[in-house]
């Protein structure tokens, strides 16, 4: 006779599978719980170096990055297709698609893209339209928004190259150099999930992950504009 715990465990698995299907997620679910904390913490550690600067936060609505960066003493522009529910004298929110918005001659001391670029151009989530190279177009547009010697702080999924529509892209040895074309990597860190915990690792460990989009490693970078791709990835 099956134990009570075994029956309860199977019932929970069925419940979560049905719930995932109702919300348009893979029935198996993603093994990514807690991924935002390493990314948010890493971005904010880098942004703590800025004061009295103008920062652009792309995809800001579900993130604490904008408000904490204001607390560091900066002026922040945030852009997202989803409205935010707060305001601040040093926060300029733009309710728009990043690729469609015209910034004019505006340039920034730093641009932040925290776990966002992998979604740009994948229709079905976050108000995105289908644009096969939306992520590449976004990276090209960012170059035009950076002041001289400015930095791009970006976090992305890394592992085996994969596009899991409509959820995200995963960048590996083939697609990452293309994504970062025109940039130079100044700093980089990587994380993988082991059991219930996220732990720092090497690029070599992170890029081995191959779960067909259900899990991935985290890649965290500080970039500057450059014509030569330079990193430990090659």
C-alpha positions in Angstrom: 0.0 0.0 0.0 1.4 3.4 -1.0 2.3 5.7 1.8 0.4 8.8 2.5 3.4 11.0 1.7 3.8 9.3 -1.7 0.1 10.0 -2.5 0.4 13.6 -1.3 3.5 14.1 -3.3 2.0 12.9 -6.5 -1.1 15.0 -5.9 1.0 18.1 -5.5 2.9 17.3 -8.7 -0.4 16.9 -10.6 -1.7 20.2 -9.1 1.4 22.1 -10.1 1.3 20.6 -13.6 -2.3 21.6 -14.1 -1.6 25.1 -12.7 1.3 25.5 -15.1 -0.9 24.6 -18.1 -3.6 27.1 -17.0 -1.0 29.9 -16.8 0.5 29.0 -20.1 3.7 27.5 -18.6 5.4 24.2 -19.5 3.6 21.4 -17.6 6.9 20.4 -16.0 7.5 23.9 -14.7 10.8 25.8 -14.7 13.6 25.0 -12.3 14.5 28.6 -11.8 13.1 29.6 -8.4 15.2 32.3 -6.8 17.0 33.4 -10.0 16.2 37.1 -9.6 18.1 37.5 -6.3 21.6 36.9 -7.7 20.8 39.1 -10.7 19.3 42.0 -8.7 22.1 41.8 -6.1 24.8 41.8 -8.7 23.3 44.7 -10.7 22.9 46.8 -7.6 26.4 46.1 -6.4 27.7 47.6 -9.7 25.2 50.5 -9.6 26.4 51.4 -6.1 29.5 52.9 -7.7 27.4 55.6 -9.4 26.2 58.9 -7.9 24.7 61.9 -9.5 24.5 60.1 -12.8 21.7 59.4 -15.3 20.8 55.7 -15.5 18.5 54.0 -17.9 16.7 50.8 -16.6 15.2 48.8 -19.4 12.4 46.5 -18.3 12.1 48.1 -14.9 8.5 47.2 -13.8 9.1 44.0 -11.9 12.5 45.0 -10.4 13.8 46.9 -7.4 16.7 48.2 -9.4 15.3 51.7 -10.3 14.3 52.7 -6.8 17.4 51.5 -5.2 19.6 53.2 -7.8 17.7 56.4 -7.0 18.6 55.8 -3.4 22.2 55.8 -4.4 21.8 59.4 -5.5 21.1 59.0 -9.2 18.5 60.1 -11.7 16.8 57.1 -13.3 14.9 56.7 -16.5 12.8 53.5 -16.6 11.1 52.0 -19.6 8.7 49.1 -19.8 5.5 48.0 -21.5 4.0 47.3 -18.0 3.1 50.4 -15.9 4.8 50.9 -12.5 2.8 51.7 -9.3 5.2 54.3 -7.9 6.7 57.7 -8.7 9.7 59.8 -7.5 11.1 63.2 -8.5 14.3 61.5 -9.8 12.4 58.8 -11.7 11.2 59.3 -15.3 9.0 56.4 -16.3 8.3 55.7 -20.0 5.4 53.3 -20.6 6.6 52.1 -24.0 8.3 49.3 -26.0 12.1 49.9 -25.9 12.6 49.2 -29.6 9.8 51.7 -30.6 10.6 54.6 -28.3 12.6 57.5 -29.7 15.0 58.8 -27.1 16.1 61.6 -29.4 19.6 62.8 -28.5 19.4 61.5 -25.0 22.4 59.6 -23.7 23.1 57.9 -20.3 26.0 57.3 -18.0 24.9 53.7 -17.5 22.2 51.4 -19.0 20.8 48.4 -17.0 19.2 45.4 -18.7 18.5 42.9 -15.9 17.0 39.6 -17.1 15.2 41.4 -20.0 17.0 41.2 -23.3 16.2 37.5 -23.7 12.5 38.3 -23.9 12.7 41.2 -26.4 11.1 40.2 -29.7 9.4 37.0 -28.4 5.7 37.5 -28.8 3.3 36.2 -26.1 4.7 37.7 -22.9 5.4 41.2 -21.5 3.6 42.9 -24.4 6.3 41.9 -26.9 5.8 41.7 -30.7 7.4 38.9 -32.7 10.8 40.2 -33.9 13.3 37.3 -34.6 16.3 39.5 -33.9 14.7 41.7 -31.2 17.5 41.1 -28.7 20.2 42.1 -31.2 18.3 45.2 -32.2 18.0 46.2 -28.6 21.7 45.7 -28.0 22.5 47.9 -31.0 20.1 50.6 -29.8 21.7 50.6 -26.4 25.1 51.5 -28.0 23.6 54.7 -29.4 22.3 55.6 -25.9 25.6 55.3 -24.0 27.8 58.3 -23.3 31.5 58.1 -24.0 33.0 55.6 -21.5 29.6 54.7 -20.2 28.8 51.1 -19.1 26.1 48.5 -19.9 25.2 46.3 -16.9 23.3 43.2 -18.2 22.2 39.8 -16.9 21.1 37.0 -19.2 20.3 33.2 -19.3 23.4 31.2 -20.3 23.8 27.5 -21.2 23.4 25.6 -24.4 22.1 27.9 -27.2 18.3 27.6 -27.2 15.1 29.7 -28.0 12.1 28.6 -25.9 9.2 30.5 -27.3 7.4 32.5 -25.9 9.5 32.4 -22.7 13.2 33.3 -23.3 16.4 32.8 -25.2 19.4 31.1 -23.7 22.8 32.3 -24.9 25.8 29.9 -25.4 29.0 29.7 -27.4 27.2 30.4 -30.7 24.8 33.2 -29.8 26.6 35.1 -27.0 29.3 36.5 -29.2 26.7 37.7 -31.6 24.6 39.3 -28.8 27.7 41.2 -27.5 29.0 42.2 -31.0 30.4 45.8 -30.7 30.9 45.5 -27.0 33.9 44.6 -24.7 33.4 42.6 -21.5 34.9 44.3 -18.5 33.5 42.1 -15.8 31.7 38.8 -15.8 30.2 36.3 -13.3 28.2 33.1 -13.6 25.7 31.1 -11.5 24.1 27.7 -11.7 21.4 26.1 -9.6 22.4 23.1 -7.6 19.4 21.6 -5.8 17.5 24.5 -4.2 20.4 26.9 -4.2 22.1 29.2 -6.7 25.9 29.0 -6.6 28.6 30.9 -8.5 30.5 29.0 -11.1 32.7 29.3 -14.2 31.6 30.0 -17.7 32.6 26.5 -18.7 30.2 25.1 -16.0 27.3 27.4 -16.9 27.4 26.8 -20.6 27.0 23.1 -20.2 23.5 23.4 -18.9 21.1 21.8 -21.5 17.5 21.3 -20.2 15.8 22.6 -23.3 14.8 25.9 -21.7 13.5 24.6 -18.4 16.6 25.7 -16.5 19.7 27.7 -17.3 22.8 29.4 -15.8 23.0 33.1 -15.1 25.4 35.3 -16.9 26.2 38.8 -15.4 28.3 41.3 -17.3 29.6 44.9 -17.3 30.2 45.9 -20.9 31.5 49.0 -22.7 31.3 49.8 -26.4 34.2 48.4 -28.4 34.8 46.9 -31.8 36.7 43.9 -30.5 34.9 41.1 -28.7 37.1 40.3 -25.6 36.3 37.8 -22.9 37.2 34.5 -21.3 34.6 33.0 -23.5 37.2 32.5 -26.3 
